[in-house]
Amino acid sequence: MKSQEAGIERYDATIADFYSRQYMTTSGNWSLHSAKRISSPERLSGRDRLKEALNALGFKLL
């Protein structure tokens, strides 16, 4: 678990540096933002039904 935490911390720092260089403003860090985005079906804004929609359009996904 510690190796995952260290990797997440490194990625948070890397993406924060990228955002800064691109003059992008964000609230919180990448890992917190990403965790919130997938915390519930409501937060997925329909992405939880994407596979079903693509299959209905003829894109047969496993």
N, CA, C and O atoms as a Maestro MAE file, in Angstrom:
{
 s_m_m2io_version
 :::
 2.0.0
}

f_m_ct {
 s_m_title
 :::
 protein
 m_atom[248] {
  # First column is atom index #
  i_m_mmod_type
  r_m_x_coord
  r_m_y_coord
  r_m_z_coord
  i_m_residue_number
  s_m_chain_name
  s_m_pdb_residue_name
  s_m_pdb_atom_name
  i_m_atomic_number
  :::
  1 25 0.816 -1.195 0.000 1 A "MET " " N  " 7
  2 3 0.000 0.000 0.000 1 A "MET " " CA " 6
  3 2 0.863 1.265 0.000 1 A "MET " " C  " 6
  4 15 0.527 2.239 -0.674 1 A "MET " " O  " 8
  5 25 1.948 1.259 0.733 2 A "LYS " " N  " 7
  6 3 2.806 2.440 0.782 2 A "LYS " " CA " 6
  7 2 3.384 2.758 -0.588 2 A "LYS " " C  " 6
  8 15 3.540 3.931 -0.929 2 A "LYS " " O  " 8
  9 25 3.707 1.742 -1.384 3 A "SER " " N  " 7
  10 3 4.256 2.015 -2.711 3 A "SER " " CA " 6
  11 2 3.212 2.700 -3.585 3 A "SER " " C  " 6
  12 15 3.561 3.551 -4.404 3 A "SER " " O  " 8
  13 25 1.936 2.345 -3.426 4 A "GLN " " N  " 7
  14 3 0.879 3.020 -4.172 4 A "GLN " " CA " 6
  15 2 0.753 4.472 -3.724 4 A "GLN " " C  " 6
  16 15 0.613 5.372 -4.552 4 A "GLN " " O  " 8
  17 25 0.802 4.694 -2.445 5 A "GLU " " N  " 7
  18 3 0.679 6.053 -1.927 5 A "GLU " " CA " 6
  19 2 1.820 6.924 -2.419 5 A "GLU " " C  " 6
  20 15 1.606 8.078 -2.790 5 A "GLU " " O  " 8
  21 25 3.025 6.383 -2.424 6 A "ALA " " N  " 7
  22 3 4.179 7.138 -2.903 6 A "ALA " " CA " 6
  23 2 4.030 7.458 -4.392 6 A "ALA " " C  " 6
  24 15 4.350 8.565 -4.825 6 A "ALA " " O  " 8
  25 25 3.553 6.507 -5.160 7 A "GLY " " N  " 7
  26 3 3.345 6.727 -6.587 7 A "GLY " " CA " 6
  27 2 2.276 7.773 -6.844 7 A "GLY " " C  " 6
  28 15 2.424 8.612 -7.733 7 A "GLY " " O  " 8
  29 25 1.212 7.728 -6.078 8 A "ILE " " N  " 7
  30 3 0.134 8.712 -6.222 8 A "ILE " " CA " 6
  31 2 0.649 10.099 -5.854 8 A "ILE " " C  " 6
  32 15 0.347 11.079 -6.535 8 A "ILE " " O  " 8
  33 25 1.414 10.180 -4.794 9 A "GLU " " N  " 7
  34 3 1.985 11.464 -4.388 9 A "GLU " " CA " 6
  35 2 2.905 12.015 -5.471 9 A "GLU " " C  " 6
  36 15 2.880 13.213 -5.750 9 A "GLU " " O  " 8
  37 25 3.719 11.155 -6.084 10 A "ARG " " N  " 7
  38 3 4.605 11.598 -7.169 10 A "ARG " " CA " 6
  39 2 3.791 12.090 -8.360 10 A "ARG " " C  " 6
  40 15 4.122 13.112 -8.961 10 A "ARG " " O  " 8
  41 25 2.731 11.369 -8.700 11 A "TYR " " N  " 7
  42 3 1.906 11.783 -9.830 11 A "TYR " " CA " 6
  43 2 1.193 13.098 -9.515 11 A "TYR " " C  " 6
  44 15 1.121 13.977 -10.373 11 A "TYR " " O  " 8
  45 25 0.665 13.246 -8.297 12 A "ASP " " N  " 7
  46 3 0.036 14.501 -7.902 12 A "ASP " " CA " 6
  47 2 1.011 15.666 -8.094 12 A "ASP " " C  " 6
  48 15 0.633 16.712 -8.621 12 A "ASP " " O  " 8
  49 25 2.254 15.487 -7.671 13 A "ALA " " N  " 7
  50 3 3.260 16.546 -7.816 13 A "ALA " " CA " 6
  51 2 3.560 16.813 -9.288 13 A "ALA " " C  " 6
  52 15 3.696 17.967 -9.694 13 A "ALA " " O  " 8
  53 25 3.662 15.762 -10.080 14 A "THR " " N  " 7
  54 3 3.947 15.917 -11.512 14 A "THR " " CA " 6
  55 2 2.823 16.667 -12.218 14 A "THR " " C  " 6
  56 15 3.080 17.592 -12.989 14 A "THR " " O  " 8
  57 25 1.580 16.272 -11.958 15 A "ILE " " N  " 7
  58 3 0.457 16.916 -12.635 15 A "ILE " " CA " 6
  59 2 0.264 18.339 -12.118 15 A "ILE " " C  " 6
  60 15 -0.152 19.211 -12.880 15 A "ILE " " O  " 8
  61 25 0.553 18.595 -10.844 16 A "ALA " " N  " 7
  62 3 0.465 19.956 -10.310 16 A "ALA " " CA " 6
  63 2 1.471 20.861 -11.017 16 A "ALA " " C  " 6
  64 15 1.164 22.012 -11.327 16 A "ALA " " O  " 8
  65 25 2.666 20.344 -11.270 17 A "ASP " " N  " 7
  66 3 3.677 21.102 -11.993 17 A "ASP " " CA " 6
  67 2 3.208 21.385 -13.427 17 A "ASP " " C  " 6
  68 15 3.362 22.501 -13.925 17 A "ASP " " O  " 8
  69 25 2.644 20.383 -14.077 18 A "PHE " " N  " 7
  70 3 2.120 20.558 -15.435 18 A "PHE " " CA " 6
  71 2 1.026 21.620 -15.452 18 A "PHE " " C  " 6
  72 15 1.052 22.524 -16.287 18 A "PHE " " O  " 8
  73 25 0.058 21.516 -14.527 19 A "TYR " " N  " 7
  74 3 -1.030 22.495 -14.463 19 A "TYR " " CA " 6
  75 2 -0.474 23.909 -14.272 19 A "TYR " " C  " 6
  76 15 -0.939 24.858 -14.903 19 A "TYR " " O  " 8
  77 25 0.510 24.035 -13.406 20 A "SER " " N  " 7
  78 3 1.114 25.338 -13.145 20 A "SER " " CA " 6
  79 2 1.763 25.902 -14.407 20 A "SER " " C  " 6
  80 15 1.576 27.075 -14.732 20 A "SER " " O  " 8
  81 25 2.519 25.075 -15.110 21 A "ARG " " N  " 7
  82 3 3.187 25.533 -16.336 21 A "ARG " " CA " 6
  83 2 2.193 25.877 -17.436 21 A "ARG " " C  " 6
  84 15 2.502 26.678 -18.318 21 A "ARG " " O  " 8
  85 25 1.018 25.289 -17.395 22 A "GLN " " N  " 7
  86 3 -0.013 25.558 -18.400 22 A "GLN " " CA " 6
  87 2 -0.998 26.635 -17.940 22 A "GLN " " C  " 6
  88 15 -1.983 26.917 -18.624 22 A "GLN " " O  " 8
  89 25 -0.726 27.235 -16.777 23 A "TYR " " N  " 7
  90 3 -1.595 28.264 -16.189 23 A "TYR " " CA " 6
  91 2 -3.023 27.748 -15.985 23 A "TYR " " C  " 6
  92 15 -3.996 28.478 -16.174 23 A "TYR " " O  " 8
  93 25 -3.120 26.490 -15.600 24 A "MET " " N  " 7
  94 3 -4.418 25.878 -15.323 24 A "MET " " CA " 6
  95 2 -4.673 25.953 -13.821 24 A "MET " " C  " 6
  96 15 -3.782 25.682 -13.017 24 A "MET " " O  " 8
  97 25 -5.878 26.318 -13.457 25 A "THR " " N  " 7
  98 3 -6.218 26.361 -12.035 25 A "THR " " CA " 6
  99 2 -7.098 25.160 -11.706 25 A "THR " " C  " 6
  100 15 -8.039 24.842 -12.433 25 A "THR " " O  " 8
  101 25 -6.781 24.516 -10.625 26 A "THR " " N  " 7
  102 3 -7.552 23.369 -10.159 26 A "THR " " CA " 6
  103 2 -7.723 23.485 -8.654 26 A "THR " " C  " 6
  104 15 -6.928 24.126 -7.966 26 A "THR " " O  " 8
  105 25 -8.765 22.858 -8.163 27 A "SER " " N  " 7
  106 3 -8.944 22.823 -6.713 27 A "SER " " CA " 6
  107 2 -8.581 21.426 -6.236 27 A "SER " " C  " 6
  108 15 -9.078 20.433 -6.767 27 A "SER " " O  " 8
  109 25 -7.733 21.354 -5.257 28 A "GLY " " N  " 7
  110 3 -7.295 20.058 -4.754 28 A "GLY " " CA " 6
  111 2 -6.250 19.444 -5.677 28 A "GLY " " C  " 6
  112 15 -5.805 20.070 -6.639 28 A "GLY " " O  " 8
  113 25 -5.874 18.229 -5.374 29 A "ASN " " N  " 7
  114 3 -4.879 17.552 -6.206 29 A "ASN " " CA " 6
  115 2 -5.559 16.545 -7.141 29 A "ASN " " C  " 6
  116 15 -6.755 16.279 -7.028 29 A "ASN " " O  " 8
  117 25 -4.784 16.007 -8.046 30 A "TRP " " N  " 7
  118 3 -5.314 15.098 -9.056 30 A "TRP " " CA " 6
  119 2 -5.993 13.891 -8.432 30 A "TRP " " C  " 6
  120 15 -7.093 13.523 -8.846 30 A "TRP " " O  " 8
  121 25 -5.368 13.271 -7.453 31 A "SER " " N  " 7
  122 3 -5.927 12.040 -6.883 31 A "SER " " CA " 6
  123 2 -7.259 12.301 -6.183 31 A "SER " " C  " 6
  124 15 -8.183 11.496 -6.299 31 A "SER " " O  " 8
  125 25 -7.367 13.409 -5.462 32 A "LEU " " N  " 7
  126 3 -8.624 13.745 -4.801 32 A "LEU " " CA " 6
  127 2 -9.709 14.047 -5.836 32 A "LEU " " C  " 6
  128 15 -10.837 13.570 -5.722 32 A "LEU " " O  " 8
  129 25 -9.357 14.839 -6.838 33 A "HIS " " N  " 7
  130 3 -10.296 15.169 -7.906 33 A "HIS " " CA " 6
  131 2 -10.780 13.911 -8.625 33 A "HIS " " C  " 6
  132 15 -11.974 13.763 -8.884 33 A "HIS " " O  " 8
  133 25 -9.861 13.012 -8.944 34 A "SER " " N  " 7
  134 3 -10.221 11.786 -9.657 34 A "SER " " CA " 6
  135 2 -11.080 10.864 -8.800 34 A "SER " " C  " 6
  136 15 -12.022 10.250 -9.301 34 A "SER " " O  " 8
  137 25 -10.768 10.767 -7.538 35 A "ALA " " N  " 7
  138 3 -11.562 9.923 -6.642 35 A "ALA " " CA " 6
  139 2 -12.993 10.440 -6.537 35 A "ALA " " C  " 6
  140 15 -13.941 9.655 -6.516 35 A "ALA " " O  " 8
  141 25 -13.148 11.756 -6.470 36 A "LYS " " N  " 7
  142 3 -14.491 12.338 -6.401 36 A "LYS " " CA " 6
  143 2 -15.281 12.060 -7.678 36 A "LYS " " C  " 6
  144 15 -16.487 11.819 -7.627 36 A "LYS " " O  " 8
  145 25 -14.591 12.094 -8.833 37 A "ARG " " N  " 7
  146 3 -15.275 11.904 -10.116 37 A "ARG " " CA " 6
  147 2 -15.885 10.519 -10.261 37 A "ARG " " C  " 6
  148 15 -16.836 10.347 -11.024 37 A "ARG " " O  " 8
  149 25 -15.367 9.539 -9.556 38 A "ILE " " N  " 7
  150 3 -15.874 8.166 -9.685 38 A "ILE " " CA " 6
  151 2 -16.483 7.648 -8.388 38 A "ILE " " C  " 6
  152 15 -16.639 6.439 -8.218 38 A "ILE " " O  " 8
  153 25 -16.825 8.539 -7.480 39 A "SER " " N  " 7
  154 3 -17.288 8.127 -6.157 39 A "SER " " CA " 6
  155 2 -18.702 7.558 -6.137 39 A "SER " " C  " 6
  156 15 -19.065 6.848 -5.199 39 A "SER " " O  " 8
  157 25 -19.503 7.857 -7.153 40 A "SER " " N  " 7
  158 3 -20.868 7.325 -7.197 40 A "SER " " CA " 6
  159 2 -21.381 7.392 -8.629 40 A "SER " " C  " 6
  160 15 -20.844 8.144 -9.442 40 A "SER " " O  " 8
  161 25 -22.418 6.613 -8.950 41 A "PRO " " N  " 7
  162 3 -22.967 6.670 -10.321 41 A "PRO " " CA " 6
  163 2 -23.417 8.077 -10.706 41 A "PRO " " C  " 6
  164 15 -23.279 8.477 -11.862 41 A "PRO " " O  " 8
  165 25 -23.949 8.823 -9.752 42 A "GLU " " N  " 7
  166 3 -24.405 10.184 -10.049 42 A "GLU " " CA " 6
  167 2 -23.251 11.080 -10.490 42 A "GLU " " C  " 6
  168 15 -23.425 11.948 -11.345 42 A "GLU " " O  " 8
  169 25 -22.093 10.871 -9.914 43 A "ARG " " N  " 7
  170 3 -20.919 11.684 -10.239 43 A "ARG " " CA " 6
  171 2 -20.331 11.311 -11.601 43 A "ARG " " C  " 6
  172 15 -19.528 12.061 -12.156 43 A "ARG " " O  " 8
  173 25 -20.723 10.171 -12.131 44 A "LEU " " N  " 7
  174 3 -20.175 9.729 -13.411 44 A "LEU " " CA " 6
  175 2 -20.816 10.446 -14.601 44 A "LEU " " C  " 6
  176 15 -20.339 10.307 -15.728 44 A "LEU " " O  " 8
  177 25 -21.873 11.201 -14.374 45 A "SER " " N  " 7
  178 3 -22.539 11.986 -15.422 45 A "SER " " CA " 6
  179 2 -22.873 11.145 -16.647 45 A "SER " " C  " 6
  180 15 -22.708 11.598 -17.780 45 A "SER " " O  " 8
  181 25 -23.340 9.925 -16.419 46 A "GLY " " N  " 7
  182 3 -23.735 9.050 -17.526 46 A "GLY " " CA " 6
  183 2 -22.633 8.142 -18.033 46 A "GLY " " C  " 6
  184 15 -22.903 7.224 -18.807 46 A "GLY " " O  " 8
  185 25 -21.380 8.377 -17.610 47 A "ARG " " N  " 7
  186 3 -20.276 7.528 -18.084 47 A "ARG " " CA " 6
  187 2 -20.452 6.077 -17.644 47 A "ARG " " C  " 6
  188 15 -19.875 5.171 -18.245 47 A "ARG " " O  " 8
  189 25 -21.252 5.853 -16.593 48 A "ASP " " N  " 7
  190 3 -21.495 4.489 -16.133 48 A "ASP " " CA " 6
  191 2 -22.358 3.717 -17.126 48 A "ASP " " C  " 6
  192 15 -22.427 2.490 -17.055 48 A "ASP " " O  " 8
  193 25 -23.016 4.415 -18.051 49 A "ARG " " N  " 7
  194 3 -23.852 3.763 -19.056 49 A "ARG " " CA " 6
  195 2 -23.232 3.801 -20.454 49 A "ARG " " C  " 6
  196 15 -23.892 3.455 -21.434 49 A "ARG " " O  " 8
  197 25 -21.977 4.214 -20.550 50 A "LEU " " N  " 7
  198 3 -21.322 4.364 -21.844 50 A "LEU " " CA " 6
  199 2 -21.226 3.046 -22.610 50 A "LEU " " C  " 6
  200 15 -21.523 3.004 -23.804 50 A "LEU " " O  " 8
  201 25 -20.819 1.978 -21.943 51 A "LYS " " N  " 7
  202 3 -20.692 0.675 -22.610 51 A "LYS " " CA " 6
  203 2 -22.041 0.237 -23.180 51 A "LYS " " C  " 6
  204 15 -22.120 -0.219 -24.320 51 A "LYS " " O  " 8
  205 25 -23.088 0.375 -22.391 52 A "GLU " " N  " 7
  206 3 -24.436 0.004 -22.835 52 A "GLU " " CA " 6
  207 2 -24.837 0.822 -24.070 52 A "GLU " " C  " 6
  208 15 -25.384 0.271 -25.025 52 A "GLU " " O  " 8
  209 25 -24.570 2.113 -24.054 53 A "ALA " " N  " 7
  210 3 -24.921 2.976 -25.186 53 A "ALA " " CA " 6
  211 2 -24.132 2.604 -26.430 53 A "ALA " " C  " 6
  212 15 -24.692 2.561 -27.526 53 A "ALA " " O  " 8
  213 25 -22.843 2.336 -26.278 54 A "LEU " " N  " 7
  214 3 -22.023 1.957 -27.438 54 A "LEU " " CA " 6
  215 2 -22.444 0.610 -28.009 54 A "LEU " " C  " 6
  216 15 -22.462 0.434 -29.227 54 A "LEU " " O  " 8
  217 25 -22.781 -0.339 -27.146 55 A "ASN " " N  " 7
  218 3 -23.273 -1.633 -27.622 55 A "ASN " " CA " 6
  219 2 -24.567 -1.446 -28.412 55 A "ASN " " C  " 6
  220 15 -24.755 -2.092 -29.443 55 A "ASN " " O  " 8
  221 25 -25.460 -0.573 -27.943 56 A "ALA " " N  " 7
  222 3 -26.720 -0.316 -28.643 56 A "ALA " " CA " 6
  223 2 -26.481 0.306 -30.014 56 A "ALA " " C  " 6
  224 15 -27.294 0.140 -30.923 56 A "ALA " " O  " 8
  225 25 -25.371 1.020 -30.165 57 A "LEU " " N  " 7
  226 3 -25.028 1.630 -31.447 57 A "LEU " " CA " 6
  227 2 -24.281 0.675 -32.376 57 A "LEU " " C  " 6
  228 15 -23.905 1.050 -33.487 57 A "LEU " " O  " 8
  229 25 -24.066 -0.560 -31.920 58 A "GLY " " N  " 7
  230 3 -23.420 -1.556 -32.755 58 A "GLY " " CA " 6
  231 2 -21.948 -1.796 -32.459 58 A "GLY " " C  " 6
  232 15 -21.315 -2.627 -33.110 58 A "GLY " " O  " 8
  233 25 -21.402 -1.091 -31.499 59 A "PHE " " N  " 7
  234 3 -20.009 -1.301 -31.083 59 A "PHE " " CA " 6
  235 2 -20.016 -2.379 -30.008 59 A "PHE " " C  " 6
  236 15 -20.212 -2.081 -28.830 59 A "PHE " " O  " 8
  237 25 -19.808 -3.602 -30.399 60 A "LYS " " N  " 7
  238 3 -19.907 -4.718 -29.460 60 A "LYS " " CA " 6
  239 2 -18.666 -4.796 -28.570 60 A "LYS " " C  " 6
  240 15 -17.605 -5.260 -28.988 60 A "LYS " " O  " 8
  241 25 -18.828 -4.335 -27.352 61 A "LEU " " N  " 7
  242 3 -17.754 -4.346 -26.382 61 A "LEU " " CA " 6
  243 2 -17.948 -5.506 -25.426 61 A "LEU " " C  " 6
  244 15 -19.078 -5.865 -25.094 61 A "LEU " " O  " 8
  245 25 -16.859 -6.083 -24.991 62 A "LEU " " N  " 7
  246 3 -16.942 -7.197 -24.050 62 A "LEU " " CA " 6
  247 2 -17.240 -6.722 -22.655 62 A "LEU " " C  " 6
  248 15 -17.344 -7.533 -21.735 62 A "LEU " " O  " 8
  :::
 }
 m_bond[247] {
  # First column is bond index #
  i_m_from
  i_m_to
  i_m_order
  :::
  1 1 2 1
  2 2 3 1
  3 3 4 2
  4 3 5 1
  5 5 6 1
  6 6 7 1
  7 7 8 2
  8 7 9 1
  9 9 10 1
  10 10 11 1
  11 11 12 2
  12 11 13 1
  13 13 14 1
  14 14 15 1
  15 15 16 2
  16 15 17 1
  17 17 18 1
  18 18 19 1
  19 19 20 2
  20 19 21 1
  21 21 22 1
  22 22 23 1
  23 23 24 2
  24 23 25 1
  25 25 26 1
  26 26 27 1
  27 27 28 2
  28 27 29 1
  29 29 30 1
  30 30 31 1
  31 31 32 2
  32 31 33 1
  33 33 34 1
  34 34 35 1
  35 35 36 2
  36 35 37 1
  37 37 38 1
  38 38 39 1
  39 39 40 2
  40 39 41 1
  41 41 42 1
  42 42 43 1
  43 43 44 2
  44 43 45 1
  45 45 46 1
  46 46 47 1
  47 47 48 2
  48 47 49 1
  49 49 50 1
  50 50 51 1
  51 51 52 2
  52 51 53 1
  53 53 54 1
  54 54 55 1
  55 55 56 2
  56 55 57 1
  57 57 58 1
  58 58 59 1
  59 59 60 2
  60 59 61 1
  61 61 62 1
  62 62 63 1
  63 63 64 2
  64 63 65 1
  65 65 66 1
  66 66 67 1
  67 67 68 2
  68 67 69 1
  69 69 70 1
  70 70 71 1
  71 71 72 2
  72 71 73 1
  73 73 74 1
  74 74 75 1
  75 75 76 2
  76 75 77 1
  77 77 78 1
  78 78 79 1
  79 79 80 2
  80 79 81 1
  81 81 82 1
  82 82 83 1
  83 83 84 2
  84 83 85 1
  85 85 86 1
  86 86 87 1
  87 87 88 2
  88 87 89 1
  89 89 90 1
  90 90 91 1
  91 91 92 2
  92 91 93 1
  93 93 94 1
  94 94 95 1
  95 95 96 2
  96 95 97 1
  97 97 98 1
  98 98 99 1
  99 99 100 2
  100 99 101 1
  101 101 102 1
  102 102 103 1
  103 103 104 2
  104 103 105 1
  105 105 106 1
  106 106 107 1
  107 107 108 2
  108 107 109 1
  109 109 110 1
  110 110 111 1
  111 111 112 2
  112 111 113 1
  113 113 114 1
  114 114 115 1
  115 115 116 2
  116 115 117 1
  117 117 118 1
  118 118 119 1
  119 119 120 2
  120 119 121 1
  121 121 122 1
  122 122 123 1
  123 123 124 2
  124 123 125 1
  125 125 126 1
  126 126 127 1
  127 127 128 2
  128 127 129 1
  129 129 130 1
  130 130 131 1
  131 131 132 2
  132 131 133 1
  133 133 134 1
  134 134 135 1
  135 135 136 2
  136 135 137 1
  137 137 138 1
  138 138 139 1
  139 139 140 2
  140 139 141 1
  141 141 142 1
  142 142 143 1
  143 143 144 2
  144 143 145 1
  145 145 146 1
  146 146 147 1
  147 147 148 2
  148 147 149 1
  149 149 150 1
  150 150 151 1
  151 151 152 2
  152 151 153 1
  153 153 154 1
  154 154 155 1
  155 155 156 2
  156 155 157 1
  157 157 158 1
  158 158 159 1
  159 159 160 2
  160 159 161 1
  161 161 162 1
  162 162 163 1
  163 163 164 2
  164 163 165 1
  165 165 166 1
  166 166 167 1
  167 167 168 2
  168 167 169 1
  169 169 170 1
  170 170 171 1
  171 171 172 2
  172 171 173 1
  173 173 174 1
  174 174 175 1
  175 175 176 2
  176 175 177 1
  177 177 178 1
  178 178 179 1
  179 179 180 2
  180 179 181 1
  181 181 182 1
  182 182 183 1
  183 183 184 2
  184 183 185 1
  185 185 186 1
  186 186 187 1
  187 187 188 2
  188 187 189 1
  189 189 190 1
  190 190 191 1
  191 191 192 2
  192 191 193 1
  193 193 194 1
  194 194 195 1
  195 195 196 2
  196 195 197 1
  197 197 198 1
  198 198 199 1
  199 199 200 2
  200 199 201 1
  201 201 202 1
  202 202 203 1
  203 203 204 2
  204 203 205 1
  205 205 206 1
  206 206 207 1
  207 207 208 2
  208 207 209 1
  209 209 210 1
  210 210 211 1
  211 211 212 2
  212 211 213 1
  213 213 214 1
  214 214 215 1
  215 215 216 2
  216 215 217 1
  217 217 218 1
  218 218 219 1
  219 219 220 2
  220 219 221 1
  221 221 222 1
  222 222 223 1
  223 223 224 2
  224 223 225 1
  225 225 226 1
  226 226 227 1
  227 227 228 2
  228 227 229 1
  229 229 230 1
  230 230 231 1
  231 231 232 2
  232 231 233 1
  233 233 234 1
  234 234 235 1
  235 235 236 2
  236 235 237 1
  237 237 238 1
  238 238 239 1
  239 239 240 2
  240 239 241 1
  241 241 242 1
  242 242 243 1
  243 243 244 2
  244 243 245 1
  245 245 246 1
  246 246 247 1
  247 247 248 2
  :::
 }
}
